[in-house]
Amino acid sequence: MRNEMSLIGQEQLAVVSGGMRWEGLPASTNVEDRRGLSLRESMRVRSPVVPPSPPVPRYPGDLPSQLGIDDIGRRRR
């Protein structure tokens, strides 16, 4: 049995309560304003360079090592 999405009318949508609270949520600084650009111009805009994430502390026997992630690229069959 497939789950099908039911349609909701404007009247029902107007009385919906709950959801995520946006008050106090800091605005993202990683937003590109491409309003006013054509599709072609928008596709040509280079995205800003994001600094690399800090290294994650690793421990012997942790999940990535158990999954063999540390061995990727070391062995060839």
RAPE-V92433 format. One record per backbone hydrogen bond with DSSP energy under -0.5 kcal/mol. CO is the residue of the C=O (numbers start at 1). NH is the residue of the N-H. E is the energy in kcal/mol with one decimal. If there is no record, write none. Layout:
CO;NH;E
CO;NH;E
This chain:
2;4;-0.6
9;13;-2.5
10;14;-1.8
11;15;-0.7
12;15;-0.8
13;16;-1.1
22;25;-1.8
29;31;-0.7
31;33;-0.5
32;34;-0.9
34;37;-1.7
38;42;-2.8
39;43;-2.2
40;44;-1.1
41;45;-0.8
42;45;-0.6
59;62;-2.0
62;66;-2.1
63;67;-2.2
64;68;-0.6
64;69;-2.3
64;70;-0.6
65;68;-0.6
68;71;-1.0
69;72;-1.2
71;74;-1.8
71;75;-1.1
